[in-house]
Amino acid sequence: MVLNMFRREAPEVKASATGRVVAFHGAGRVAWSPRDVVSLTKTGFAANPVGFRSVKLIAEAASALPLVLQDSERRFEVHPVLDLIRRPNAAQGRAELFEGLFGQLLLSGNAYVEAVGDEGVPAELHVLRSDRMNLVPGADGWPVAYEYAVGGRKHRFDMTGGVPPILHIKSFHPQDDHYGLSPMQAAATAIDVHNAASRWSKALLDNAARPSGAIVYRGVDGQGQMSEEQYQRLQDEMLSYHQGASNAGRPMLLEGGLDWKPMGLSPQDMEFQKTKEAAAREIALAFGVPPMLLGLPGDATYSNYQEANRAFYRLTVLPLVLKVTAALSEWLSLYAGEMVHLKPDLDQVPALAAERESQWKRISDADFLTNAEKRHLLGLPKLAEDA
């Protein structure tokens, strides 16, 4: 079974370079950080602990879920697709591959998987970096190719003949036909606020956590003007003896005519810590991670950690895994020549054990259901005698 979109003939000429749709659009305001994938990854993941932990928490939890493979009649213990998933390539195992796949989807809104092999089930699977991939649309809008660029070199994946070599999984984007919208972009403003608050806190520590002030000069003759030499000397002494963490608490020696006037608000009055915590909760909200799981104070949405963890799996991890495994199943079925379903085994997820136990009991106690109907409701394949 091959989708019609992959049977379309490629146009005689390449699509215009201007026809490519850009994944992210800048806000056009110089006060905010850039919104492209590379910049967002640097500021929101590599340089922000809340964004880093949110992505890692989701990607690691999703990649750790046990997977099962089945068709309408049986659950497979041995299958070429299962072997491929267990060892997708020589450098990665299942968990590493899926962690990279989920991470790319969370950071950019797009994930690309490459199939390597000539015939049948692919010999290897590789997750490609989304910031290096460009979609080439055809005249009808469907992708005719993907171009993967590293440095000055490009590799083109043709999507018009046979089973596609690239699987593109994307998040919903209301304003883009070809690329997905990432949680990182939705949280970009909160990330900027959180990073700015962190830099402010660092600056306060470097200056002994004291607010800025002014040195007022009044000469003996009532003049308020210092000579250039006096002004430069005062500046040098301030830089050398009264700034930086090593000079914290050092008393200031003021000569005649100089007076210190504190100005500005203290960190407590400005409530930077509360602003930072609010921004952190907004970042967690964009990713669907309960703030309680990140150790953020001031959140009482869930009564306890166990309830928050269950909500995290039910509302964030499982929808993401089901979306990805459904796309993988459809794609790998084209290679395998048979329809198979790859999905998470919910009965082996500790966070969902209580509700799964309740569901099993409720269905097993339903006397008006046949065994085949009960198995269907539990997501199990048919037994041989029921086929």
NORRAVEN-V588961 format. One line per field, one symbol per residue. ss: DSSP state (~ for helix, > for strand, _ for the rest). A space follows every 10 residues. Layout:
ss=???
//
This chain:
ss=___~~~____ ______~~~_ __________ ______~~~~ ~~~~~~__~~ ~~~~~~~~~~ ~~~___>>>> ____>>___~ ~~~~~~__>_ _>_~~~~~~~ ~~~~~~~~_> >>>>>>____ ___>>>>>_~ ~~>>>>>___ __>>>>>>>> __>>>>>>__ _____>>>>> __________ __~~~~_~~~ ~~~~~~~~~~ ~~~~~~____ __>>>>>___ _______~~~ ~~~~~~~~~~ ~___~~~___ _______>>> >>____~~~~ _~~~~~~~~~ ~~~~~~~___ ~~~~______ ____~~~~~~ ~~~~~~~~~~ ~~~~~~~~~~ ~~~~~~____ >>>>_~~~_~ ~~~~~~~~~~ ~~~~______ ~~~~~~~___ ___~~~_
//
